[in-house]
Every structure is written in structure tokens, then in C-alpha cells.
Amino acid sequence: MNAPTHHGERTAHLDTAGTGRMPDAVRTVLARCTALDDRLGTAALQESLGDVLHTRIHERLGALLSVPAADTILATGAAQAFEAYLHGITPGPGDRIWTTPHEGVANLTALHALRDRTRCRLEVVPLRPDGDLDLDWMRTHLDEDVALVSAVHLSPACGTVNPVHDIGRLLAPHRARYTVDASHSAGRLPVDAARIGCHLLTADGWRFLRGPHNTGFAYIAPTPHLAPDAAPYRAAAPEPAAVAALDAALAHHTATARPPHEDLLPLLRAAVRHTPGMELLAGGQEQAAILAFRHAQIPAAAIRRGLARRGVVLAKTVAHETPLHPAGRVTAPALRASLHHDNTAQDIDRFRQALAEVLQEERGAAAHPAHPARGALAAAGAATTPLGPAGRAGPGGSGAPSPYRARPVRRRGHLTLHRAT
């Protein structure tokens, strides 16, 4: 929910893709269950939540994803469920795994571990010049050596809606297992795992569903002689109090979710585009809920802090979060705004006004002799690589197969891919 802030005004919360603000009813359930756990112990809490933990939460997840309740599992996050699933598959040394430029660093790390364990090959599906996934490339290169395809439904990098249903139809006649990361689409876009045709679909509970942190879930397509909750698919489960709060969040989402009476993304895009000095990091023909942008000279961190002081909350992104995406190869951090169904046109107008004030303030600070460091930061931001019209690095974009191979090098938590020789 959007809580009051300065002078009783409503906070314009534009970071639901990062952390959704829990509704009051969800926060109440979490607080009550946490207090009971602290007072009486986890066993007593589990006993009191028996039906919620074992039946009702799975019924709600099944309804959300349009799959049988028995085919859903709980996890501490989407990445953890994905990693647990990968432990159960063993591609051969000659097999290929496909990922996409939209893949997040946590899933990429799990894919690298699978590559290292099985000696399979990891390949990146390229983007077309317009920023969409190149389905023609997939058709041309798809054969029975492809053992796994990992796709993202809604890209956290810049809000691209990927054609996960088309990919599912393309893969259906083949042996490849198909996994879909719905971390940023569950609760924001319709997610029908059965119609997508995937073998695994993962999601987080704390983004657009606005549940507590450390909650996630997955759909696992039935496999003969192996139940979804059997090893090696068993992921670490959330704490009982968090599961109860997630159950409340799913109930709240079902009761309040509605098609937006107006799509606010064009208003948000126009507010950024019409602000001097701002550039959009766009990608793909279809976008939803998420918009990434940056200023050519003023650091993203300074803009984010200035907006927060004015009651507008959004996120700063950094390259290693989606290291394969063209937007991730821009060296300067960007800003990311995301829209929930309870955002309003007034939130966008407040963002537009606050952004103009922050930029004016930062330009004045950079020009003032008492702030030489601020001017140096602005100059450093101006030396970054610009993006093309579809969010691609430089004017050429990415229309050919990716030259990257999956050999990670870790530097202070970052993950780097070596260019193939």
C-alpha cells in the first residue's frame, strides 16, 4: 500500500518490481504469526496453521498459475527453486543449454554450476534488432542436443514481455526441458503455466504479489514416478509465519486485482522522455509494468535519493543484475520504475515534478564550486556507452548469436562472461 509520507502526502511507490509494499492485512498476519512463533515456538505455530501450510496455500498457488494445487511447491525464492530443480537434471557433455539476455545473475550462477557439473554447453539466445528474442534463430538452431531452455517472462532489465507461450509451442515436440522465471510477472501479468507449456515456473512472493521477503514458489510439471515435493526437487521452505503471510497476500491479490482502468506505462514513459537529459533503456515490442532510464550526466544514485526525499520511491539498477542484457552492459547504473495496479496517474505526475526538481538541484550542485566531487561524478556518467533505440549498446544492437560463453569470473560478487575466441 502507498503509505503517507511528507506532510501527510501519499508516497508514490514505483518499486514494486523490487519490493512490493505489504498490504496492512498481510503485515498483520505476519506480525501475529511471528509473535506466536516467538512466544510458543515453531511447532505450535505450525500446528495452528496446519490447513494453511499444507492445503490452502497450494490451492491459492494453483489458482494463480492455472495448474493443479498438487503440482506447486514453496521455496524461499524463485532462484532457490530454480537451483533445486537443476540439481535433478543431468544433461550430457554434448548437450546444449539455452538462456536469454534477460536472465538474472542468480539463475545464471545456477546454470554455470550445472554446466561445470555436467560439462554441457551454455548458449545465449540473441536479440533481434528491435530488442525481441530471436525466435527464428531458435527455430534454426533447435535440435535434440538442446536439453534445457531457460526464459524470463517479464524482463527486470527494462520490462520486456517475452513470448513464453511461443517458446513453449516451439519446444513442445522436442526433448528440451523448459523453465520460466515469472518473478516479475506473477501478480502483474496473467500467468498460465499450463498454457505456457513449461516444465518449471518459478516466482517470488515479495514483488507484485506483495508478500513477505524470503517467500517463493514454483510449478513443477508432473514427472512419472517423481512427485514435485520429492528429492531432488525439494527446495528449502519458507518459515511458517512467512507462508501464512504469503497466503494472506495471495488472498488480497485475488480480492483486489483488477485490470487497470488505464495503462500508466505510456504516461510514465512520456514523463521520462520529455525530461531534458533523460534517456530510456527500452527493449522489445511489448513492455509492461517496468521502465528503465538514466541521465547522461547525473548519477542514478543521486537522482534516486533526491526522489526519495520528495516521497517518490524507485530502484537503482546495476549491470551485474542482468549481465547479458544490453542495458546491463552500460557501465553507469540506471533507474527503474515499476507500476502496480494500485498506482495512479497522480503518482506519475508527482514523479514527473519531483524528477524535474531533482535534476535542477543536481545541476546547481554540480556547477557550484563547493561541490567539485559532484561535478566529477557527472563527468564520469557522461562517459558511458549510450544505448540504441531498442536499448542496445551502441548503434549496431544485437542481431547475431551471442559471442559469450559461460565461464564465470567472480570479482566482488560480480559475474562476468568471457567472449568466445
Contacts in CASP RR format, 6 or more apart in sequence:
PFRMAT RR
TARGET T0000
AUTHOR 0000-0000-0000
METHOD contacts of the structure
MODEL  1
MNAPTHHGERTAHLDTAGTGRMPDAVRTVLARCTALDDRLGTAALQESLG
DVLHTRIHERLGALLSVPAADTILATGAAQAFEAYLHGITPGPGDRIWTT
PHEGVANLTALHALRDRTRCRLEVVPLRPDGDLDLDWMRTHLDEDVALVS
AVHLSPACGTVNPVHDIGRLLAPHRARYTVDASHSAGRLPVDAARIGCHL
LTADGWRFLRGPHNTGFAYIAPTPHLAPDAAPYRAAAPEPAAVAALDAAL
AHHTATARPPHEDLLPLLRAAVRHTPGMELLAGGQEQAAILAFRHAQIPA
AAIRRGLARRGVVLAKTVAHETPLHPAGRVTAPALRASLHHDNTAQDIDR
FRQALAEVLQEERGAAAHPAHPARGALAAAGAATTPLGPAGRAGPGGSGA
PSPYRARPVRRRGHLTLHRAT
1 21 0 8 1.000
1 22 0 8 1.000
1 23 0 8 1.000
1 24 0 8 1.000
1 342 0 8 1.000
2 10 0 8 1.000
2 11 0 8 1.000
2 12 0 8 1.000
2 13 0 8 1.000
2 21 0 8 1.000
2 342 0 8 1.000
2 343 0 8 1.000
2 347 0 8 1.000
3 10 0 8 1.000
3 11 0 8 1.000
3 21 0 8 1.000
4 10 0 8 1.000
4 11 0 8 1.000
5 11 0 8 1.000
5 311 0 8 1.000
6 310 0 8 1.000
6 311 0 8 1.000
9 311 0 8 1.000
10 346 0 8 1.000
10 347 0 8 1.000
11 311 0 8 1.000
11 312 0 8 1.000
11 313 0 8 1.000
12 311 0 8 1.000
12 312 0 8 1.000
12 313 0 8 1.000
12 343 0 8 1.000
12 346 0 8 1.000
12 347 0 8 1.000
12 348 0 8 1.000
12 350 0 8 1.000
12 351 0 8 1.000
12 354 0 8 1.000
13 20 0 8 1.000
13 21 0 8 1.000
13 313 0 8 1.000
13 340 0 8 1.000
13 343 0 8 1.000
13 347 0 8 1.000
14 268 0 8 1.000
14 312 0 8 1.000
14 313 0 8 1.000
14 314 0 8 1.000
14 337 0 8 1.000
14 338 0 8 1.000
14 339 0 8 1.000
14 343 0 8 1.000
14 347 0 8 1.000
14 351 0 8 1.000
15 313 0 8 1.000
15 314 0 8 1.000
15 315 0 8 1.000
15 336 0 8 1.000
15 337 0 8 1.000
15 338 0 8 1.000
16 188 0 8 1.000
16 207 0 8 1.000
16 208 0 8 1.000
16 210 0 8 1.000
16 289 0 8 1.000
16 338 0 8 1.000
16 339 0 8 1.000
16 340 0 8 1.000
17 156 0 8 1.000
17 184 0 8 1.000
17 207 0 8 1.000
17 208 0 8 1.000
17 289 0 8 1.000
17 290 0 8 1.000
17 315 0 8 1.000
17 336 0 8 1.000
17 338 0 8 1.000
18 206 0 8 1.000
18 207 0 8 1.000
18 315 0 8 1.000
18 338 0 8 1.000
19 206 0 8 1.000
19 207 0 8 1.000
19 213 0 8 1.000
20 206 0 8 1.000
20 207 0 8 1.000
20 208 0 8 1.000
20 210 0 8 1.000
20 211 0 8 1.000
20 340 0 8 1.000
21 210 0 8 1.000
22 30 0 8 1.000
22 210 0 8 1.000
22 211 0 8 1.000
22 212 0 8 1.000
22 245 0 8 1.000
22 249 0 8 1.000
23 210 0 8 1.000
23 249 0 8 1.000
23 252 0 8 1.000
25 248 0 8 1.000
25 252 0 8 1.000
26 210 0 8 1.000
26 211 0 8 1.000
26 212 0 8 1.000
26 245 0 8 1.000
26 248 0 8 1.000
26 249 0 8 1.000
26 252 0 8 1.000
27 245 0 8 1.000
29 244 0 8 1.000
29 245 0 8 1.000
29 247 0 8 1.000
29 248 0 8 1.000
30 212 0 8 1.000
30 241 0 8 1.000
30 242 0 8 1.000
30 244 0 8 1.000
30 245 0 8 1.000
30 248 0 8 1.000
33 45 0 8 1.000
33 49 0 8 1.000
33 240 0 8 1.000
33 241 0 8 1.000
33 244 0 8 1.000
33 245 0 8 1.000
34 241 0 8 1.000
36 44 0 8 1.000
36 45 0 8 1.000
36 48 0 8 1.000
36 241 0 8 1.000
37 44 0 8 1.000
37 45 0 8 1.000
37 239 0 8 1.000
37 240 0 8 1.000
37 241 0 8 1.000
42 239 0 8 1.000
42 240 0 8 1.000
45 240 0 8 1.000
45 241 0 8 1.000
46 53 0 8 1.000
46 240 0 8 1.000
49 240 0 8 1.000
49 243 0 8 1.000
49 244 0 8 1.000
52 243 0 8 1.000
52 244 0 8 1.000
52 247 0 8 1.000
53 240 0 8 1.000
53 243 0 8 1.000
53 244 0 8 1.000
55 69 0 8 1.000
56 247 0 8 1.000
57 74 0 8 1.000
57 243 0 8 1.000
57 246 0 8 1.000
57 247 0 8 1.000
57 250 0 8 1.000
58 69 0 8 1.000
58 70 0 8 1.000
58 72 0 8 1.000
59 69 0 8 1.000
60 247 0 8 1.000
60 250 0 8 1.000
60 251 0 8 1.000
60 254 0 8 1.000
61 69 0 8 1.000
61 72 0 8 1.000
61 217 0 8 1.000
61 219 0 8 1.000
61 250 0 8 1.000
62 68 0 8 1.000
62 69 0 8 1.000
62 71 0 8 1.000
62 72 0 8 1.000
62 219 0 8 1.000
63 69 0 8 1.000
63 254 0 8 1.000
64 186 0 8 1.000
64 187 0 8 1.000
64 191 0 8 1.000
64 250 0 8 1.000
64 253 0 8 1.000
64 254 0 8 1.000
65 72 0 8 1.000
65 186 0 8 1.000
65 191 0 8 1.000
65 192 0 8 1.000
65 193 0 8 1.000
65 194 0 8 1.000
65 201 0 8 1.000
65 219 0 8 1.000
66 191 0 8 1.000
66 192 0 8 1.000
66 193 0 8 1.000
66 194 0 8 1.000
66 195 0 8 1.000
67 193 0 8 1.000
67 194 0 8 1.000
67 219 0 8 1.000
70 228 0 8 1.000
71 219 0 8 1.000
71 220 0 8 1.000
71 221 0 8 1.000
71 222 0 8 1.000
71 228 0 8 1.000
72 217 0 8 1.000
72 218 0 8 1.000
72 219 0 8 1.000
72 220 0 8 1.000
72 228 0 8 1.000
73 81 0 8 1.000
73 217 0 8 1.000
73 218 0 8 1.000
73 220 0 8 1.000
73 228 0 8 1.000
73 229 0 8 1.000
73 233 0 8 1.000
73 234 0 8 1.000
73 235 0 8 1.000
74 215 0 8 1.000
74 216 0 8 1.000
74 217 0 8 1.000
74 235 0 8 1.000
74 237 0 8 1.000
74 238 0 8 1.000
74 243 0 8 1.000
75 81 0 8 1.000
75 84 0 8 1.000
75 202 0 8 1.000
75 216 0 8 1.000
75 217 0 8 1.000
75 218 0 8 1.000
75 235 0 8 1.000
75 236 0 8 1.000
75 237 0 8 1.000
75 238 0 8 1.000
76 214 0 8 1.000
76 215 0 8 1.000
76 216 0 8 1.000
76 235 0 8 1.000
76 236 0 8 1.000
76 237 0 8 1.000
76 238 0 8 1.000
77 202 0 8 1.000
77 204 0 8 1.000
77 205 0 8 1.000
77 214 0 8 1.000
77 215 0 8 1.000
77 216 0 8 1.000
77 217 0 8 1.000
77 235 0 8 1.000
78 181 0 8 1.000
78 182 0 8 1.000
78 183 0 8 1.000
78 202 0 8 1.000
78 203 0 8 1.000
78 204 0 8 1.000
78 216 0 8 1.000
78 218 0 8 1.000
79 106 0 8 1.000
79 107 0 8 1.000
79 110 0 8 1.000
79 202 0 8 1.000
80 216 0 8 1.000
80 235 0 8 1.000
80 236 0 8 1.000
81 200 0 8 1.000
81 202 0 8 1.000
81 216 0 8 1.000
81 217 0 8 1.000
81 218 0 8 1.000
81 235 0 8 1.000
82 106 0 8 1.000
82 107 0 8 1.000
82 110 0 8 1.000
82 150 0 8 1.000
82 179 0 8 1.000
82 181 0 8 1.000
82 200 0 8 1.000
82 202 0 8 1.000
82 218 0 8 1.000
83 106 0 8 1.000
83 110 0 8 1.000
83 113 0 8 1.000
83 235 0 8 1.000
84 232 0 8 1.000
84 233 0 8 1.000
84 234 0 8 1.000
84 235 0 8 1.000
84 236 0 8 1.000
85 179 0 8 1.000
85 200 0 8 1.000
85 202 0 8 1.000
85 218 0 8 1.000
85 220 0 8 1.000
85 233 0 8 1.000
86 110 0 8 1.000
86 111 0 8 1.000
86 113 0 8 1.000
86 114 0 8 1.000
87 232 0 8 1.000
88 232 0 8 1.000
88 233 0 8 1.000
89 114 0 8 1.000
89 147 0 8 1.000
89 148 0 8 1.000
89 177 0 8 1.000
90 118 0 8 1.000
91 97 0 8 1.000
91 114 0 8 1.000
91 118 0 8 1.000
91 120 0 8 1.000
91 147 0 8 1.000
91 148 0 8 1.000
92 118 0 8 1.000
92 119 0 8 1.000
92 120 0 8 1.000
92 147 0 8 1.000
93 118 0 8 1.000
93 119 0 8 1.000
93 120 0 8 1.000
94 119 0 8 1.000
94 120 0 8 1.000
94 121 0 8 1.000
94 145 0 8 1.000
95 118 0 8 1.000
95 120 0 8 1.000
95 121 0 8 1.000
95 145 0 8 1.000
95 146 0 8 1.000
95 147 0 8 1.000
95 148 0 8 1.000
96 120 0 8 1.000
96 121 0 8 1.000
96 122 0 8 1.000
96 123 0 8 1.000
96 145 0 8 1.000
96 146 0 8 1.000
96 147 0 8 1.000
97 111 0 8 1.000
97 114 0 8 1.000
97 115 0 8 1.000
97 120 0 8 1.000
97 121 0 8 1.000
97 122 0 8 1.000
97 123 0 8 1.000
97 146 0 8 1.000
97 147 0 8 1.000
97 148 0 8 1.000
97 149 0 8 1.000
97 150 0 8 1.000
98 123 0 8 1.000
98 124 0 8 1.000
98 125 0 8 1.000
98 138 0 8 1.000
98 146 0 8 1.000
98 148 0 8 1.000
98 149 0 8 1.000
98 150 0 8 1.000
98 176 0 8 1.000
99 107 0 8 1.000
99 108 0 8 1.000
99 111 0 8 1.000
99 122 0 8 1.000
99 123 0 8 1.000
99 124 0 8 1.000
99 125 0 8 1.000
99 150 0 8 1.000
99 324 0 8 1.000
100 124 0 8 1.000
100 125 0 8 1.000
100 133 0 8 1.000
100 150 0 8 1.000
100 151 0 8 1.000
100 152 0 8 1.000
100 162 0 8 1.000
100 324 0 8 1.000
101 124 0 8 1.000
101 125 0 8 1.000
101 126 0 8 1.000
101 127 0 8 1.000
101 157 0 8 1.000
101 322 0 8 1.000
101 324 0 8 1.000
101 325 0 8 1.000
101 326 0 8 1.000
101 398 0 8 1.000
101 402 0 8 1.000
102 151 0 8 1.000
102 152 0 8 1.000
102 155 0 8 1.000
102 156 0 8 1.000
102 157 0 8 1.000
102 160 0 8 1.000
102 162 0 8 1.000
102 322 0 8 1.000
102 324 0 8 1.000
102 325 0 8 1.000
103 111 0 8 1.000
103 150 0 8 1.000
103 152 0 8 1.000
103 181 0 8 1.000
103 322 0 8 1.000
103 324 0 8 1.000
104 152 0 8 1.000
104 156 0 8 1.000
104 181 0 8 1.000
104 321 0 8 1.000
104 322 0 8 1.000
104 323 0 8 1.000
105 320 0 8 1.000
105 321 0 8 1.000
105 322 0 8 1.000
105 323 0 8 1.000
105 415 0 8 1.000
107 150 0 8 1.000
107 181 0 8 1.000
108 323 0 8 1.000
108 324 0 8 1.000
108 406 0 8 1.000
108 408 0 8 1.000
108 415 0 8 1.000
109 408 0 8 1.000
109 415 0 8 1.000
111 122 0 8 1.000
111 150 0 8 1.000
111 406 0 8 1.000
112 122 0 8 1.000
112 406 0 8 1.000
112 407 0 8 1.000
112 408 0 8 1.000
112 415 0 8 1.000
114 120 0 8 1.000
114 148 0 8 1.000
115 121 0 8 1.000
115 122 0 8 1.000
115 406 0 8 1.000
120 147 0 8 1.000
121 405 0 8 1.000
121 406 0 8 1.000
122 405 0 8 1.000
122 406 0 8 1.000
123 401 0 8 1.000
123 402 0 8 1.000
124 324 0 8 1.000
124 401 0 8 1.000
124 402 0 8 1.000
124 404 0 8 1.000
125 133 0 8 1.000
125 134 0 8 1.000
125 137 0 8 1.000
125 138 0 8 1.000
125 402 0 8 1.000
126 133 0 8 1.000
126 134 0 8 1.000
126 137 0 8 1.000
126 398 0 8 1.000
126 399 0 8 1.000
126 400 0 8 1.000
126 401 0 8 1.000
126 402 0 8 1.000
127 133 0 8 1.000
127 134 0 8 1.000
127 326 0 8 1.000
127 390 0 8 1.000
127 392 0 8 1.000
127 397 0 8 1.000
127 398 0 8 1.000
127 399 0 8 1.000
128 134 0 8 1.000
128 399 0 8 1.000
129 390 0 8 1.000
129 392 0 8 1.000
129 396 0 8 1.000
129 397 0 8 1.000
129 398 0 8 1.000
129 399 0 8 1.000
130 283 0 8 1.000
130 284 0 8 1.000
130 285 0 8 1.000
130 390 0 8 1.000
131 160 0 8 1.000
131 283 0 8 1.000
131 284 0 8 1.000
131 285 0 8 1.000
131 390 0 8 1.000
131 391 0 8 1.000
131 392 0 8 1.000
131 398 0 8 1.000
132 160 0 8 1.000
132 162 0 8 1.000
132 163 0 8 1.000
132 283 0 8 1.000
132 284 0 8 1.000
132 285 0 8 1.000
133 151 0 8 1.000
133 162 0 8 1.000
133 163 0 8 1.000
133 167 0 8 1.000
134 399 0 8 1.000
135 163 0 8 1.000
135 166 0 8 1.000
135 167 0 8 1.000
135 170 0 8 1.000
137 401 0 8 1.000
138 167 0 8 1.000
138 170 0 8 1.000
139 170 0 8 1.000
141 401 0 8 1.000
142 170 0 8 1.000
142 171 0 8 1.000
142 174 0 8 1.000
142 176 0 8 1.000
143 174 0 8 1.000
144 174 0 8 1.000
144 175 0 8 1.000
146 174 0 8 1.000
146 175 0 8 1.000
146 176 0 8 1.000
147 175 0 8 1.000
147 176 0 8 1.000
147 177 0 8 1.000
148 176 0 8 1.000
148 177 0 8 1.000
148 178 0 8 1.000
148 179 0 8 1.000
149 167 0 8 1.000
149 171 0 8 1.000
149 176 0 8 1.000
149 177 0 8 1.000
149 178 0 8 1.000
149 179 0 8 1.000
150 179 0 8 1.000
150 181 0 8 1.000
151 162 0 8 1.000
151 164 0 8 1.000
151 167 0 8 1.000
151 178 0 8 1.000
151 179 0 8 1.000
151 180 0 8 1.000
151 181 0 8 1.000
152 162 0 8 1.000
152 180 0 8 1.000
152 181 0 8 1.000
152 183 0 8 1.000
152 184 0 8 1.000
153 161 0 8 1.000
153 162 0 8 1.000
153 164 0 8 1.000
153 180 0 8 1.000
153 181 0 8 1.000
153 182 0 8 1.000
153 184 0 8 1.000
153 185 0 8 1.000
153 189 0 8 1.000
153 191 0 8 1.000
154 160 0 8 1.000
154 161 0 8 1.000
154 162 0 8 1.000
154 182 0 8 1.000
154 184 0 8 1.000
154 185 0 8 1.000
154 188 0 8 1.000
154 189 0 8 1.000
154 288 0 8 1.000
154 289 0 8 1.000
154 290 0 8 1.000
155 161 0 8 1.000
155 162 0 8 1.000
155 184 0 8 1.000
155 290 0 8 1.000
155 322 0 8 1.000
155 325 0 8 1.000
156 183 0 8 1.000
156 184 0 8 1.000
156 290 0 8 1.000
156 321 0 8 1.000
156 322 0 8 1.000
156 336 0 8 1.000
157 281 0 8 1.000
157 292 0 8 1.000
157 317 0 8 1.000
157 321 0 8 1.000
157 322 0 8 1.000
157 325 0 8 1.000
157 327 0 8 1.000
157 328 0 8 1.000
158 281 0 8 1.000
158 282 0 8 1.000
158 283 0 8 1.000
158 287 0 8 1.000
158 290 0 8 1.000
158 291 0 8 1.000
158 292 0 8 1.000
158 325 0 8 1.000
158 327 0 8 1.000
158 336 0 8 1.000
158 391 0 8 1.000
159 184 0 8 1.000
159 283 0 8 1.000
159 287 0 8 1.000
159 288 0 8 1.000
159 289 0 8 1.000
159 290 0 8 1.000
159 291 0 8 1.000
159 292 0 8 1.000
160 283 0 8 1.000
160 284 0 8 1.000
160 286 0 8 1.000
160 287 0 8 1.000
161 185 0 8 1.000
161 189 0 8 1.000
161 286 0 8 1.000
161 287 0 8 1.000
161 288 0 8 1.000
164 180 0 8 1.000
164 196 0 8 1.000
164 198 0 8 1.000
165 195 0 8 1.000
165 196 0 8 1.000
165 197 0 8 1.000
167 178 0 8 1.000
168 178 0 8 1.000
168 196 0 8 1.000
168 197 0 8 1.000
168 198 0 8 1.000
171 178 0 8 1.000
172 197 0 8 1.000
177 199 0 8 1.000
177 200 0 8 1.000
178 197 0 8 1.000
178 198 0 8 1.000
178 199 0 8 1.000
178 200 0 8 1.000
179 198 0 8 1.000
179 199 0 8 1.000
179 200 0 8 1.000
179 201 0 8 1.000
179 202 0 8 1.000
180 193 0 8 1.000
180 196 0 8 1.000
180 198 0 8 1.000
180 200 0 8 1.000
180 201 0 8 1.000
180 202 0 8 1.000
181 202 0 8 1.000
181 203 0 8 1.000
182 191 0 8 1.000
182 201 0 8 1.000
182 202 0 8 1.000
182 203 0 8 1.000
183 202 0 8 1.000
183 203 0 8 1.000
183 204 0 8 1.000
183 207 0 8 1.000
184 207 0 8 1.000
184 208 0 8 1.000
184 289 0 8 1.000
184 290 0 8 1.000
184 338 0 8 1.000
185 191 0 8 1.000
185 203 0 8 1.000
185 208 0 8 1.000
185 288 0 8 1.000
186 203 0 8 1.000
186 204 0 8 1.000
186 205 0 8 1.000
186 207 0 8 1.000
186 208 0 8 1.000
186 209 0 8 1.000
187 207 0 8 1.000
187 208 0 8 1.000
187 209 0 8 1.000
187 253 0 8 1.000
187 257 0 8 1.000
188 207 0 8 1.000
188 208 0 8 1.000
188 288 0 8 1.000
188 289 0 8 1.000
188 340 0 8 1.000
188 341 0 8 1.000
189 288 0 8 1.000
189 289 0 8 1.000
191 201 0 8 1.000
191 203 0 8 1.000
193 201 0 8 1.000
193 219 0 8 1.000
197 221 0 8 1.000
198 219 0 8 1.000
198 221 0 8 1.000
199 220 0 8 1.000
199 221 0 8 1.000
200 218 0 8 1.000
200 219 0 8 1.000
200 220 0 8 1.000
200 221 0 8 1.000
201 218 0 8 1.000
201 219 0 8 1.000
202 216 0 8 1.000
202 217 0 8 1.000
202 218 0 8 1.000
203 209 0 8 1.000
203 216 0 8 1.000
203 217 0 8 1.000
203 218 0 8 1.000
204 215 0 8 1.000
204 216 0 8 1.000
205 211 0 8 1.000
205 212 0 8 1.000
205 215 0 8 1.000
205 216 0 8 1.000
205 217 0 8 1.000
205 246 0 8 1.000
205 249 0 8 1.000
206 212 0 8 1.000
206 213 0 8 1.000
206 214 0 8 1.000
206 215 0 8 1.000
208 289 0 8 1.000
208 340 0 8 1.000
209 246 0 8 1.000
209 249 0 8 1.000
209 250 0 8 1.000
209 253 0 8 1.000
210 249 0 8 1.000
210 252 0 8 1.000
210 253 0 8 1.000
210 340 0 8 1.000
211 245 0 8 1.000
211 246 0 8 1.000
211 248 0 8 1.000
211 249 0 8 1.000
212 241 0 8 1.000
212 242 0 8 1.000
212 245 0 8 1.000
212 246 0 8 1.000
212 249 0 8 1.000
213 242 0 8 1.000
214 238 0 8 1.000
214 239 0 8 1.000
214 242 0 8 1.000
215 238 0 8 1.000
215 242 0 8 1.000
215 243 0 8 1.000
215 245 0 8 1.000
215 246 0 8 1.000
216 238 0 8 1.000
216 246 0 8 1.000
217 246 0 8 1.000
218 235 0 8 1.000
220 228 0 8 1.000
220 233 0 8 1.000
222 228 0 8 1.000
226 233 0 8 1.000
237 243 0 8 1.000
238 246 0 8 1.000
256 341 0 8 1.000
256 342 0 8 1.000
257 341 0 8 1.000
258 341 0 8 1.000
260 341 0 8 1.000
262 345 0 8 1.000
264 339 0 8 1.000
264 343 0 8 1.000
264 344 0 8 1.000
264 345 0 8 1.000
264 347 0 8 1.000
264 348 0 8 1.000
265 287 0 8 1.000
265 288 0 8 1.000
265 289 0 8 1.000
265 291 0 8 1.000
265 339 0 8 1.000
267 345 0 8 1.000
267 348 0 8 1.000
268 291 0 8 1.000
268 337 0 8 1.000
268 339 0 8 1.000
268 348 0 8 1.000
268 351 0 8 1.000
269 280 0 8 1.000
269 291 0 8 1.000
271 348 0 8 1.000
271 349 0 8 1.000
271 351 0 8 1.000
271 352 0 8 1.000
271 355 0 8 1.000
272 278 0 8 1.000
272 280 0 8 1.000
272 291 0 8 1.000
272 293 0 8 1.000
272 355 0 8 1.000
273 280 0 8 1.000
275 352 0 8 1.000
275 355 0 8 1.000
275 356 0 8 1.000
275 359 0 8 1.000
276 359 0 8 1.000
277 295 0 8 1.000
277 296 0 8 1.000
277 297 0 8 1.000
277 359 0 8 1.000
278 293 0 8 1.000
278 294 0 8 1.000
278 295 0 8 1.000
278 355 0 8 1.000
279 293 0 8 1.000
279 294 0 8 1.000
279 295 0 8 1.000
279 296 0 8 1.000
279 386 0 8 1.000
279 387 0 8 1.000
280 291 0 8 1.000
280 292 0 8 1.000
280 293 0 8 1.000
280 391 0 8 1.000
281 292 0 8 1.000
281 293 0 8 1.000
281 294 0 8 1.000
281 327 0 8 1.000
281 330 0 8 1.000
281 334 0 8 1.000
281 387 0 8 1.000
281 391 0 8 1.000
282 292 0 8 1.000
282 389 0 8 1.000
282 390 0 8 1.000
282 391 0 8 1.000
283 390 0 8 1.000
283 391 0 8 1.000
283 392 0 8 1.000
284 390 0 8 1.000
289 338 0 8 1.000
289 339 0 8 1.000
289 340 0 8 1.000
290 336 0 8 1.000
290 337 0 8 1.000
290 338 0 8 1.000
290 339 0 8 1.000
291 336 0 8 1.000
291 337 0 8 1.000
291 338 0 8 1.000
292 317 0 8 1.000
292 327 0 8 1.000
292 334 0 8 1.000
292 335 0 8 1.000
292 336 0 8 1.000
293 334 0 8 1.000
293 335 0 8 1.000
293 337 0 8 1.000
294 300 0 8 1.000
294 330 0 8 1.000
294 332 0 8 1.000
294 333 0 8 1.000
294 334 0 8 1.000
294 335 0 8 1.000
295 303 0 8 1.000
295 359 0 8 1.000
296 381 0 8 1.000
296 382 0 8 1.000
296 384 0 8 1.000
296 386 0 8 1.000
297 366 0 8 1.000
297 378 0 8 1.000
297 379 0 8 1.000
297 381 0 8 1.000
297 382 0 8 1.000
298 359 0 8 1.000
298 362 0 8 1.000
298 363 0 8 1.000
298 366 0 8 1.000
298 378 0 8 1.000
298 381 0 8 1.000
299 332 0 8 1.000
299 333 0 8 1.000
299 377 0 8 1.000
299 378 0 8 1.000
299 380 0 8 1.000
299 381 0 8 1.000
300 316 0 8 1.000
300 317 0 8 1.000
300 332 0 8 1.000
300 333 0 8 1.000
300 334 0 8 1.000
300 335 0 8 1.000
301 316 0 8 1.000
301 333 0 8 1.000
302 358 0 8 1.000
302 362 0 8 1.000
302 374 0 8 1.000
302 377 0 8 1.000
303 335 0 8 1.000
303 355 0 8 1.000
303 358 0 8 1.000
303 359 0 8 1.000
303 362 0 8 1.000
304 314 0 8 1.000
304 315 0 8 1.000
304 316 0 8 1.000
304 335 0 8 1.000
306 354 0 8 1.000
306 358 0 8 1.000
306 361 0 8 1.000
307 313 0 8 1.000
307 314 0 8 1.000
307 351 0 8 1.000
307 354 0 8 1.000
307 355 0 8 1.000
307 358 0 8 1.000
310 350 0 8 1.000
310 354 0 8 1.000
310 357 0 8 1.000
310 358 0 8 1.000
311 350 0 8 1.000
311 354 0 8 1.000
312 350 0 8 1.000
312 351 0 8 1.000
312 354 0 8 1.000
312 355 0 8 1.000
314 335 0 8 1.000
314 336 0 8 1.000
314 337 0 8 1.000
314 338 0 8 1.000
314 351 0 8 1.000
315 335 0 8 1.000
315 336 0 8 1.000
315 337 0 8 1.000
315 338 0 8 1.000
316 333 0 8 1.000
316 334 0 8 1.000
316 335 0 8 1.000
316 336 0 8 1.000
317 327 0 8 1.000
317 328 0 8 1.000
317 333 0 8 1.000
317 334 0 8 1.000
317 335 0 8 1.000
317 336 0 8 1.000
318 333 0 8 1.000
319 328 0 8 1.000
319 329 0 8 1.000
319 330 0 8 1.000
319 331 0 8 1.000
319 333 0 8 1.000
319 414 0 8 1.000
320 413 0 8 1.000
320 414 0 8 1.000
320 415 0 8 1.000
321 328 0 8 1.000
322 328 0 8 1.000
323 329 0 8 1.000
323 414 0 8 1.000
323 415 0 8 1.000
323 416 0 8 1.000
323 417 0 8 1.000
324 402 0 8 1.000
324 404 0 8 1.000
324 417 0 8 1.000
326 387 0 8 1.000
326 391 0 8 1.000
326 392 0 8 1.000
326 393 0 8 1.000
326 397 0 8 1.000
326 398 0 8 1.000
327 334 0 8 1.000
327 387 0 8 1.000
327 391 0 8 1.000
329 385 0 8 1.000
329 393 0 8 1.000
330 384 0 8 1.000
330 385 0 8 1.000
330 386 0 8 1.000
330 387 0 8 1.000
330 393 0 8 1.000
331 384 0 8 1.000
331 385 0 8 1.000
332 380 0 8 1.000
332 381 0 8 1.000
332 384 0 8 1.000
337 351 0 8 1.000
362 374 0 8 1.000
362 378 0 8 1.000
365 371 0 8 1.000
365 374 0 8 1.000
366 374 0 8 1.000
366 375 0 8 1.000
366 377 0 8 1.000
366 378 0 8 1.000
385 393 0 8 1.000
385 394 0 8 1.000
386 394 0 8 1.000
387 393 0 8 1.000
387 394 0 8 1.000
388 394 0 8 1.000
388 395 0 8 1.000
388 396 0 8 1.000
388 397 0 8 1.000
390 397 0 8 1.000
392 398 0 8 1.000
403 419 0 8 1.000
403 420 0 8 1.000
404 417 0 8 1.000
404 418 0 8 1.000
404 419 0 8 1.000
404 420 0 8 1.000
405 417 0 8 1.000
405 418 0 8 1.000
405 419 0 8 1.000
405 420 0 8 1.000
406 417 0 8 1.000
407 417 0 8 1.000
407 418 0 8 1.000
408 415 0 8 1.000
408 416 0 8 1.000
408 417 0 8 1.000
409 415 0 8 1.000
409 416 0 8 1.000
409 418 0 8 1.000
410 416 0 8 1.000
END
